[in-house]
Amino acid sequence: LLPTYGEQLGLKGKIVPNWEVNPTPTLIPAIESGWVKTIHSFGGEVGMENYIAHRPDIFFVGKDGTMRSNRAFGQMAGQYALDMFVGSTLQID
């Protein structure tokens, strides 16, 4: 969606540069086309180890090339996003 439709709308560099998501192969086109600056993962995806190790500029990896994750940070980011959604749609103060 981002490398295709988002490009047509001229949104590259303006929206969603930093992600809180598990790395999946479907993100590779968005990463390779420059839409994604960083991905902080709360878990891993089987089969993505080599790609993650070769992209330390995007993923948080250790010196050995393995991904570093932080489930507490992921949980906090998710709850904050949910609070923003509920607050903006239901206008709860």
N, CA, C and O atoms as a GROMACS GRO file, in nm:
protein
  372
    1LEU      N    1   0.082  -0.120   0.000
    1LEU     CA    2   0.000   0.000   0.000
    1LEU      C    3   0.087   0.126   0.000
    1LEU      O    4   0.063   0.218  -0.078
    2LEU      N    5   0.188   0.130   0.088
    2LEU     CA    6   0.270   0.252   0.094
    2LEU      C    7   0.350   0.278  -0.033
    2LEU      O    8   0.342   0.389  -0.086
    3PRO      N    9   0.427   0.181  -0.083
    3PRO     CA   10   0.507   0.211  -0.202
    3PRO      C   11   0.424   0.237  -0.327
    3PRO      O   12   0.477   0.291  -0.425
    4THR      N   13   0.299   0.201  -0.328
    4THR     CA   14   0.218   0.220  -0.448
    4THR      C   15   0.121   0.336  -0.430
    4THR      O   16   0.142   0.442  -0.489
    5TYR      N   17   0.018   0.318  -0.353
    5TYR     CA   18  -0.084   0.421  -0.336
    5TYR      C   19  -0.030   0.544  -0.264
    5TYR      O   20  -0.060   0.658  -0.302
    6GLY      N   21   0.050   0.522  -0.161
    6GLY     CA   22   0.108   0.635  -0.088
    6GLY      C   23   0.198   0.720  -0.176
    6GLY      O   24   0.204   0.842  -0.161
    7GLU      N   25   0.269   0.654  -0.266
    7GLU     CA   26   0.356   0.727  -0.360
    7GLU      C   27   0.273   0.815  -0.453
    7GLU      O   28   0.312   0.928  -0.482
    8GLN      N   29   0.160   0.764  -0.498
    8GLN     CA   30   0.072   0.842  -0.586
    8GLN      C   31   0.017   0.966  -0.516
    8GLN      O   32  -0.005   1.069  -0.579
    9LEU      N   33  -0.004   0.954  -0.386
    9LEU     CA   34  -0.057   1.067  -0.309
    9LEU      C   35   0.051   1.165  -0.265
    9LEU      O   36   0.020   1.269  -0.208
   10GLY      N   37   0.176   1.131  -0.291
   10GLY     CA   38   0.287   1.219  -0.253
   10GLY      C   39   0.314   1.221  -0.104
   10GLY      O   40   0.353   1.324  -0.050
   11LEU      N   41   0.294   1.110  -0.037
   11LEU     CA   42   0.307   1.104   0.108
   11LEU      C   43   0.442   1.052   0.157
   11LEU      O   44   0.465   1.045   0.278
   12LYS      N   45   0.531   1.015   0.067
   12LYS     CA   46   0.661   0.960   0.108
   12LYS      C   47   0.739   1.063   0.187
   12LYS      O   48   0.754   1.178   0.144
   13GLY      N   49   0.789   1.022   0.303
   13GLY     CA   50   0.862   1.112   0.391
   13GLY      C   51   0.775   1.194   0.483
   13GLY      O   52   0.826   1.264   0.570
   14LYS      N   53   0.644   1.186   0.466
   14LYS     CA   54   0.552   1.264   0.547
   14LYS      C   55   0.477   1.180   0.650
   14LYS      O   56   0.436   1.231   0.754
   15ILE      N   57   0.459   1.050   0.621
   15ILE     CA   58   0.382   0.965   0.712
   15ILE      C   59   0.459   0.836   0.741
   15ILE      O   60   0.544   0.794   0.662
   16VAL      N   61   0.430   0.777   0.851
   16VAL     CA   62   0.473   0.646   0.899
   16VAL      C   63   0.619   0.608   0.873
   16VAL      O   64   0.644   0.503   0.812
   17PRO      N   65   0.717   0.689   0.916
   17PRO     CA   66   0.856   0.647   0.895
   17PRO      C   67   0.905   0.548   1.001
   17PRO      O   68   0.998   0.471   0.976
   18ASN      N   69   0.845   0.550   1.120
   18ASN     CA   70   0.888   0.465   1.230
   18ASN      C   71   0.776   0.369   1.267
   18ASN      O   72   0.661   0.409   1.285
   19TRP      N   73   0.812   0.242   1.279
   19TRP     CA   74   0.712   0.138   1.298
   19TRP      C   75   0.735   0.061   1.428
   19TRP      O   76   0.848   0.046   1.472
   20GLU      N   77   0.629   0.014   1.486
   20GLU     CA   78   0.629  -0.079   1.600
   20GLU      C   79   0.551  -0.201   1.552
   20GLU      O   80   0.429  -0.207   1.566
   21VAL      N   81   0.622  -0.297   1.496
   21VAL     CA   82   0.557  -0.412   1.434
   21VAL      C   83   0.657  -0.527   1.424
   21VAL      O   84   0.778  -0.504   1.418
   22ASN      N   85   0.606  -0.648   1.421
   22ASN     CA   86   0.694  -0.762   1.395
   22ASN      C   87   0.737  -0.760   1.249
   22ASN      O   88   0.657  -0.726   1.162
   23PRO      N   89   0.861  -0.796   1.222
   23PRO     CA   90   0.908  -0.795   1.083
   23PRO      C   91   0.846  -0.908   1.001
   23PRO      O   92   0.856  -1.024   1.038
   24THR      N   93   0.782  -0.873   0.893
   24THR     CA   94   0.723  -0.973   0.804
   24THR      C   95   0.771  -0.947   0.662
   24THR      O   96   0.807  -0.834   0.629
   25PRO      N   97   0.772  -1.049   0.578
   25PRO     CA   98   0.817  -1.030   0.440
   25PRO      C   99   0.736  -0.926   0.362
   25PRO      O  100   0.787  -0.867   0.267
   26THR      N  101   0.612  -0.903   0.402
   26THR     CA  102   0.530  -0.805   0.330
   26THR      C  103   0.578  -0.661   0.353
   26THR      O  104   0.537  -0.571   0.279
   27LEU      N  105   0.662  -0.637   0.453
   27LEU     CA  106   0.717  -0.504   0.477
   27LEU      C  107   0.838  -0.472   0.388
   27LEU      O  108   0.876  -0.356   0.376
   28ILE      N  109   0.897  -0.574   0.328
   28ILE     CA  110   1.021  -0.554   0.252
   28ILE      C  111   1.006  -0.450   0.140
   28ILE      O  112   1.096  -0.367   0.126
   29PRO      N  113   0.899  -0.449   0.061
   29PRO     CA  114   0.888  -0.344  -0.042
   29PRO      C  115   0.886  -0.202   0.017
   29PRO      O  116   0.945  -0.111  -0.041
   30ALA      N  117   0.821  -0.184   0.130
   30ALA     CA  118   0.818  -0.051   0.194
   30ALA      C  119   0.956  -0.013   0.248
   30ALA      O  120   0.994   0.103   0.242
   31ILE      N  121   1.029  -0.110   0.300
   31ILE     CA  122   1.164  -0.084   0.351
   31ILE      C  123   1.258  -0.050   0.237
   31ILE      O  124   1.330   0.050   0.242
   32GLU      N  125   1.257  -0.131   0.134
   32GLU     CA  126   1.350  -0.114   0.022
   32GLU      C  127   1.323   0.012  -0.060
   32GLU      O  128   1.414   0.066  -0.122
   33SER      N  129   1.200   0.059  -0.061
   33SER     CA  130   1.169   0.180  -0.137
   33SER      C  131   1.185   0.307  -0.054
   33SER      O  132   1.158   0.417  -0.102
   34GLY      N  133   1.230   0.294   0.072
   34GLY     CA  134   1.261   0.410   0.154
   34GLY      C  135   1.148   0.466   0.237
   34GLY      O  136   1.162   0.576   0.292
   35TRP      N  137   1.038   0.396   0.248
   35TRP     CA  138   0.926   0.445   0.329
   35TRP      C  139   0.952   0.430   0.478
   35TRP      O  140   0.904   0.510   0.557
   36VAL      N  141   1.027   0.329   0.516
   36VAL     CA  142   1.046   0.295   0.658
   36VAL      C  143   1.186   0.337   0.702
   36VAL      O  144   1.285   0.302   0.637
   37LYS      N  145   1.195   0.413   0.812
   37LYS     CA  146   1.325   0.451   0.868
   37LYS      C  147   1.368   0.355   0.977
   37LYS      O  148   1.485   0.315   0.981
   38THR      N  149   1.275   0.317   1.065
   38THR     CA  150   1.308   0.224   1.173
   38THR      C  151   1.191   0.131   1.200
   38THR      O  152   1.074   0.167   1.180
   39ILE      N  153   1.225   0.011   1.246
   39ILE     CA  154   1.124  -0.084   1.292
   39ILE      C  155   1.168  -0.135   1.427
   39ILE      O  156   1.274  -0.198   1.439
   40HIS      N  157   1.089  -0.110   1.528
   40HIS     CA  158   1.112  -0.163   1.662
   40HIS      C  159   1.016  -0.279   1.681
   40HIS      O  160   0.895  -0.260   1.678
   41SER      N  161   1.070  -0.396   1.700
   41SER     CA  162   0.986  -0.516   1.704
   41SER      C  163   0.965  -0.565   1.847
   41SER      O  164   1.054  -0.554   1.931
   42PHE      N  165   0.849  -0.618   1.872
   42PHE     CA  166   0.821  -0.680   2.001
   42PHE      C  167   0.829  -0.831   1.991
   42PHE      O  168   0.801  -0.901   2.089
   43GLY      N  169   0.867  -0.881   1.880
   43GLY     CA  170   0.884  -1.025   1.858
   43GLY      C  171   0.953  -1.047   1.725
   43GLY      O  172   1.000  -0.952   1.662
   44GLY      N  173   0.961  -1.170   1.684
   44GLY     CA  174   1.029  -1.202   1.560
   44GLY      C  175   0.939  -1.274   1.462
   44GLY      O  176   0.825  -1.308   1.494
   45GLU      N  177   0.990  -1.297   1.346
   45GLU     CA  178   0.918  -1.370   1.241
   45GLU      C  179   1.014  -1.474   1.184
   45GLU      O  180   1.125  -1.440   1.142
   46VAL      N  181   0.972  -1.598   1.183
   46VAL     CA  182   1.055  -1.706   1.132
   46VAL      C  183   1.088  -1.682   0.985
   46VAL      O  184   0.998  -1.653   0.905
   47GLY      N  185   1.214  -1.693   0.950
   47GLY     CA  186   1.258  -1.674   0.814
   47GLY      C  187   1.310  -1.535   0.782
   47GLY      O  188   1.364  -1.513   0.674
   48MET      N  189   1.295  -1.441   0.874
   48MET     CA  190   1.340  -1.303   0.850
   48MET      C  191   1.477  -1.274   0.912
   48MET      O  192   1.524  -1.161   0.904
   49GLU      N  193   1.540  -1.373   0.974
   49GLU     CA  194   1.664  -1.351   1.047
   49GLU      C  195   1.775  -1.293   0.960
   49GLU      O  196   1.841  -1.198   1.000
   50ASN      N  197   1.796  -1.349   0.841
   50ASN     CA  198   1.903  -1.300   0.753
   50ASN      C  199   1.876  -1.158   0.704
   50ASN      O  200   1.968  -1.076   0.698
   51TYR      N  201   1.752  -1.129   0.670
   51TYR     CA  202   1.718  -0.994   0.624
   51TYR      C  203   1.740  -0.892   0.736
   51TYR      O  204   1.795  -0.785   0.713
   52ILE      N  205   1.698  -0.928   0.856
   52ILE     CA  206   1.715  -0.838   0.971
   52ILE      C  207   1.863  -0.813   0.998
   52ILE      O  208   1.903  -0.700   1.023
   53ALA      N  209   1.944  -0.919   0.991
   53ALA     CA  210   2.088  -0.905   1.016
   53ALA      C  211   2.155  -0.816   0.912
   53ALA      O  212   2.254  -0.750   0.943
   54HIS      N  213   2.103  -0.812   0.790
   54HIS     CA  214   2.163  -0.731   0.685
   54HIS      C  215   2.106  -0.588   0.679
   54HIS      O  216   2.151  -0.508   0.596
   55ARG      N  217   2.010  -0.556   0.765
   55ARG     CA  218   1.953  -0.421   0.767
   55ARG      C  219   1.957  -0.361   0.907
   55ARG      O  220   1.853  -0.327   0.963
   56PRO      N  221   2.079  -0.346   0.966
   56PRO     CA  222   2.086  -0.285   1.100
   56PRO      C  223   2.049  -0.137   1.098
   56PRO      O  224   2.030  -0.078   1.205
   57ASP      N  225   2.039  -0.077   0.981
   57ASP     CA  226   1.997   0.062   0.972
   57ASP      C  227   1.847   0.078   0.995
   57ASP      O  228   1.800   0.187   1.026
   58ILE      N  229   1.772  -0.032   0.982
   58ILE     CA  230   1.627  -0.029   0.999
   58ILE      C  231   1.586  -0.095   1.131
   58ILE      O  232   1.506  -0.040   1.206
   59PHE      N  233   1.641  -0.213   1.158
   59PHE     CA  234   1.604  -0.291   1.275
   59PHE      C  235   1.702  -0.269   1.389
   59PHE      O  236   1.820  -0.239   1.366
   60PHE      N  237   1.656  -0.283   1.511
   60PHE     CA  238   1.742  -0.276   1.628
   60PHE      C  239   1.806  -0.413   1.646
   60PHE      O  240   1.741  -0.508   1.688
   61VAL      N  241   1.935  -0.422   1.613
   61VAL     CA  242   2.006  -0.549   1.622
   61VAL      C  243   2.128  -0.534   1.712
   61VAL      O  244   2.180  -0.423   1.731
   62GLY      N  245   2.174  -0.646   1.765
   62GLY     CA  246   2.294  -0.648   1.846
   62GLY      C  247   2.418  -0.662   1.760
   62GLY      O  248   2.409  -0.667   1.638
   63LYS      N  249   2.535  -0.668   1.825
   63LYS     CA  250   2.661  -0.683   1.752
   63LYS      C  251   2.667  -0.812   1.673
   63LYS      O  252   2.736  -0.820   1.571
   64ASP      N  253   2.594  -0.913   1.719
   64ASP     CA  254   2.595  -1.042   1.650
   64ASP      C  255   2.494  -1.047   1.535
   64ASP      O  256   2.484  -1.149   1.467
   65GLY      N  257   2.420  -0.940   1.512
   65GLY     CA  258   2.325  -0.934   1.402
   65GLY      C  259   2.186  -0.985   1.434
   65GLY      O  260   2.098  -0.984   1.348
   66THR      N  261   2.164  -1.029   1.557
   66THR     CA  262   2.031  -1.077   1.594
   66THR      C  263   1.946  -0.961   1.644
   66THR      O  264   1.997  -0.865   1.702
   67MET      N  265   1.818  -0.972   1.620
   67MET     CA  266   1.726  -0.864   1.654
   67MET      C  267   1.710  -0.850   1.805
   67MET      O  268   1.706  -0.948   1.879
   68ARG      N  269   1.702  -0.728   1.849
   68ARG     CA  270   1.673  -0.696   1.988
   68ARG      C  271   1.528  -0.650   1.994
   68ARG      O  272   1.485  -0.567   1.914
   69SER      N  273   1.455  -0.703   2.089
   69SER     CA  274   1.315  -0.664   2.102
   69SER      C  275   1.288  -0.620   2.245
   69SER      O  276   1.365  -0.649   2.336
   70ASN      N  277   1.179  -0.550   2.263
   70ASN     CA  278   1.139  -0.502   2.394
   70ASN      C  279   0.987  -0.508   2.401
   70ASN      O  280   0.919  -0.417   2.354
   71ARG      N  281   0.936  -0.613   2.458
   71ARG     CA  282   0.791  -0.631   2.465
   71ARG      C  283   0.723  -0.523   2.548
   71ARG      O  284   0.611  -0.483   2.517
   72ALA      N  285   0.789  -0.477   2.653
   72ALA     CA  286   0.728  -0.373   2.737
   72ALA      C  287   0.710  -0.244   2.656
   72ALA      O  288   0.606  -0.179   2.665
   73PHE      N  289   0.810  -0.207   2.578
   73PHE     CA  290   0.800  -0.088   2.493
   73PHE      C  291   0.691  -0.106   2.388
   73PHE      O  292   0.614  -0.014   2.360
   74GLY      N  293   0.684  -0.225   2.331
   74GLY     CA  294   0.580  -0.255   2.232
   74GLY      C  295   0.440  -0.244   2.290
   74GLY      O  296   0.349  -0.191   2.227
   75GLN      N  297   0.424  -0.295   2.411
   75GLN     CA  298   0.294  -0.289   2.478
   75GLN      C  299   0.256  -0.144   2.506
   75GLN      O  300   0.140  -0.105   2.487
   76MET      N  301   0.352  -0.066   2.552
   76MET     CA  302   0.326   0.074   2.583
   76MET      C  303   0.287   0.151   2.455
   76MET      O  304   0.193   0.231   2.457
   77ALA      N  305   0.359   0.128   2.346
   77ALA     CA  306   0.328   0.197   2.221
   77ALA      C  307   0.189   0.159   2.172
   77ALA      O  308   0.115   0.244   2.122
   78GLY      N  309   0.153   0.032   2.184
   78GLY     CA  310   0.021  -0.013   2.141
   78GLY      C  311  -0.090   0.048   2.224
   78GLY      O  312  -0.194   0.088   2.170
   79GLN      N  313  -0.070   0.056   2.355
   79GLN     CA  314  -0.173   0.114   2.440
   79GLN      C  315  -0.187   0.264   2.416
   79GLN      O  316  -0.297   0.319   2.421
   80TYR      N  317  -0.076   0.330   2.391
   80TYR     CA  318  -0.081   0.473   2.360
   80TYR      C  319  -0.158   0.496   2.230
   80TYR      O  320  -0.240   0.588   2.221
   81ALA      N  321  -0.131   0.413   2.129
   81ALA     CA  322  -0.202   0.426   2.001
   81ALA      C  323  -0.351   0.402   2.020
   81ALA      O  324  -0.433   0.471   1.959
   82LEU      N  325  -0.386   0.305   2.101
   82LEU     CA  326  -0.527   0.277   2.128
   82LEU      C  327  -0.592   0.393   2.200
   82LEU      O  328  -0.706   0.430   2.169
   83ASP      N  329  -0.522   0.450   2.298
   83ASP     CA  330  -0.576   0.566   2.369
   83ASP      C  331  -0.600   0.683   2.274
   83ASP      O  332  -0.701   0.753   2.286
   84MET      N  333  -0.508   0.705   2.181
   84MET     CA  334  -0.528   0.814   2.084
   84MET      C  335  -0.648   0.787   1.995
   84MET      O  336  -0.726   0.878   1.966
   85PHE      N  337  -0.665   0.661   1.952
   85PHE     CA  338  -0.777   0.626   1.866
   85PHE      C  339  -0.910   0.644   1.939
   85PHE      O  340  -1.002   0.705   1.886
   86VAL      N  341  -0.919   0.590   2.060
   86VAL     CA  342  -1.043   0.600   2.136
   86VAL      C  343  -1.073   0.746   2.169
   86VAL      O  344  -1.187   0.790   2.157
   87GLY      N  345  -0.971   0.819   2.210
   87GLY     CA  346  -0.991   0.959   2.244
   87GLY      C  347  -1.034   1.044   2.126
   87GLY      O  348  -1.113   1.137   2.142
   88SER      N  349  -0.983   1.013   2.009
   88SER     CA  350  -1.018   1.095   1.892
   88SER      C  351  -1.152   1.056   1.831
   88SER      O  352  -1.221   1.141   1.775
   89THR      N  353  -1.188   0.928   1.840
   89THR     CA  354  -1.314   0.886   1.778
   89THR      C  355  -1.433   0.904   1.870
   89THR      O  356  -1.543   0.936   1.825
   90LEU      N  357  -1.411   0.882   1.998
   90LEU     CA  358  -1.522   0.896   2.092
   90LEU      C  359  -1.519   1.029   2.167
   90LEU      O  360  -1.612   1.062   2.239
   91GLN      N  361  -1.412   1.103   2.149
   91GLN     CA  362  -1.391   1.231   2.215
   91GLN      C  363  -1.414   1.221   2.365
   91GLN      O  364  -1.494   1.294   2.424
   92ILE      N  365  -1.339   1.129   2.424
   92ILE     CA  366  -1.344   1.111   2.569
   92ILE      C  367  -1.234   1.195   2.631
   92ILE      O  368  -1.118   1.188   2.588
   93ASP      N  369  -1.267   1.272   2.731
   93ASP     CA  370  -1.166   1.352   2.801
   93ASP      C  371  -1.132   1.287   2.932
   93ASP      O  372  -1.048   1.339   3.006
   0.00000   0.00000   0.00000
